[in-house]
Amino acid sequence: MISVSGVTKHFDEVHALSEVNLDVAAGEFLTIVGPSGCGKSTLLRIIAGLVPSHGSVSSPTKGAFVFQDAALLPWRTVQKNVELLMELESIPKSERADKARSALSQVGLTGFEKSYPHQLSGGMKMRLSLARSLVLSPEYLLLDEPLSAVDELTREVLQEEIHELWKKQKFTSILVTHNVPEAVYLSNRVVVMSPRPGKIEHIVDIPFKKRDAKLRQKSQFTKLVNDISMKLKTWK
């Protein structure tokens, strides 16, 4: 689905990424973790085509990006925020409305169609951002620390909702996060990057078939979180 080969990136004198090679299978949920400043978000933006680089990236044309900031338009209602990308694609108005309502239902925002972003909680804003990204049925979804601004309880609930959306929609997903339990909960594989210039040091397979709130209490879950955390602490 997505292939990254020999990707290197410099920002003036800063060597951000060095010879990154990564293949992501169709339908996979992959998470990237690493020390601050190692180039995780830069790599995600390179995959999205938002940042140029040396090396090559191949991916389907139909993708979506969820930023750390929900980036909602404050003068548009919840419904109209979800319809924005469809307007840019010149999708007919009646079809936009139906698709927007369906996407809002999937993220638990039915009943808030006429609300404005300032009337929503942080978790609801992120749900709205997800709905806006999913409404065009992307083949892959790139998520750049989308849950970092919400409290821990809301974060765990949103992790469960993202997992359910991924199971239903079957999109390929790459998540960047600093939260190791989040990475283990959501992923099929976790990529561990080195400090700048970032390169892939480890890829950890996550074996869980079922994801629910009870998973976080299991000893195998805790062991994987500790193992990945120890790999990150190697560089501190």
N, C-alpha and C positions, 0 to 999 in steps of 0.2 A: 504493500500500500504506500509506504513512505520510505525512501532510501536516502540516507545522508552519506556522502563519500568524500573524505579528505577535506572537510570544511575547516577553514582557518579564517580568523577575523582579527584585524587590527583596527583600533581607533586611535589614529595618530601614533603616539609612542606606546600606547597600551596594547599588549598582545592578549586579546580576550579569549580566543579559542585556538586550539592547536590540533590539526589532523583528527577531527571527530568523524568517526564512522559508525553508523547506526541504521539498522533496518527494523521497521515496525510493520507487523503483519496486519492484514485486513481484520478488523474487528477487535484488535488488541487494545487494552488499556495499559499504557506505559507511563511511568512517572519518573521524572528527573529530580534528583536531590544533589546537593553539594554545598560547599561553603559559600558565604556571601561574596559576590563579585567574581564567581567562577565562570560566568557566561551562560548560565541556564536560560535566563530570559532572552538573551541575545540569540542563542541557538533556536529557541522557539520562534522568534521573529524572523530568523533566516529561513526556517522551514515554511513560514507563512508567506515569504516573499516580501516582507516589510523592510528587510535589511540586506544589502548586498554582501557577498563574501567570496572568498576563493574556495574552490571545490565545487561539488555538484549536489543538488537536491532534486529528487523527483517525487512528485506527489500528485494526486488527483486535483483537478481545478476547483472542485466544489468543496471548499472548506470553510470553517468559521473559527473566529478567535474570541475568547472571553478574557478580558483584561482584569487586572487586580481591582481597578476602579470600574464600577458598573457602567460609567460613561453614558448615563441616560440624559435625554433632552428634557430639561425641567419644565418647559412650556407645553410639552405633549403629554397626554394622558397615558396610562399604562397600555391601553389598547393601541394608541397611535405610536408609542415607542416600539411595540412589537411589530407593527406594520411597516416601520421605516425601511428596512432592507427590501421588503416586497415592493414598496413604492419605487425604490431605485431600480428594481428589476422590471418595472412597468407591468406588474401583475394586476389584473382587474380588481376594482374596489370591492366587489362582492366576494370574490375569492380571498382577498386579503383579510377581510373580516372573519370569514370562516376559519382560515388557517390560524389567525391570531388567537381566536377563542379556544381553538383546540390546543395550541401551544401553552396558553395560560392555564388551561385545565391540567395539562401534564405536570406543571410545576406548582400546582396548588394555589393559583391566584384568581380562580373564578370568583366573581363578585367584586373584584378591584379594577375592572376595566376602565371605569371613569375616574379613578383616583389619579393623583399626580405623584411624581417621584418623592417630593418632600413629605408626603403623607405615609410613606412606606418605611418599615424598619430596614436595617442593614441586610438581614437575611432575605427579606422580600425583594429588595433591590437586586440582589444577586440572582434570585429566582427569575426576575424579570429579564436580567441580562442573558440568562441561559435560554429563556423562551425566545428572545429576539434572535439568538444565534441558531437555535434549532428549527425555526419556523420554515427555513428553506431546505430542510432535510439534507444537511451537509454529509459528505462521505467521511470527513474527519473533523475533529474538534480539538483545538489547541487552547489549553487553559493555563493562564499565567497567574498563579497564586490567587485564585478567585475568592478563596474563603478566609484570607488572612485578616480581614477587617471585622469579622464577626466573633462573638463570644464562643467559648469552647462548647457549650451545650448546643447552640445553634449550628456550630460547625459540624458536629457529629451528625445532627439531623440532616444537614445538607449533603454530607458525604453519602448517607444512605439514599437520599433522593437522587443524587447524581448517579449512583450505582444502578438504581432501578431504571433511570432514563437510558443509561448505557445498555442495559440488558434488553430493553424494549426497542430502542432505535438501532442498535447494532452498528453504531458509528465507531470508527477508529479514534482513539483519543490519546493525546500526550498532555500530561499535567506537569507543571513546575511547582514545587512546594518546598518549604523549609521544614514541614511537619512530617516527621518520619512515620508516626502511626497512621496519618492520613494516606501516605504513600502505600503502606502495607495494606491498609483496608481496601483501597480502590483498585489496586494494580494487578496485572498478570506478571509484570516484571518491573523492577526498580533499578534505574541507572544511577550509579554513584559517580559524580564527577570530582576531579581534583581541583585544587586552587588554581587561580589564573597563572598561565594560560590554561583554560579548562580543557580537559580531555577525559575520556571515559576510563575509569579505573576498575569498576566492578559492575557487573549486571547480575542482579539477584532475582531468581525465579520465585514467584509467590504461588503456593500450591492450593490455596483455598478455593473450593467450588461454591460454597454458600457464604454470603455476606449478610450479617445482621448485627444487631447491637450486642449479642452474646459473643460474637467473634472476638471482640476486644478483650474479653476476660480469659481467653484460652491461652495456655502456656506456650503453644507454638507461635501464636501471634506475638506474644511478649518477647519470645526468643528472637524472632525475625527483626522486631523493632530494635532490640538491643544489639543484634549483630550489625545492622546497617548503621546504627548510631556510633558503634565502635569504629566502623570504617571511616566515618566522618571525623571522629575525634583524633584519628591518626595525624591529621594536619594541624591540630590546634596546639 
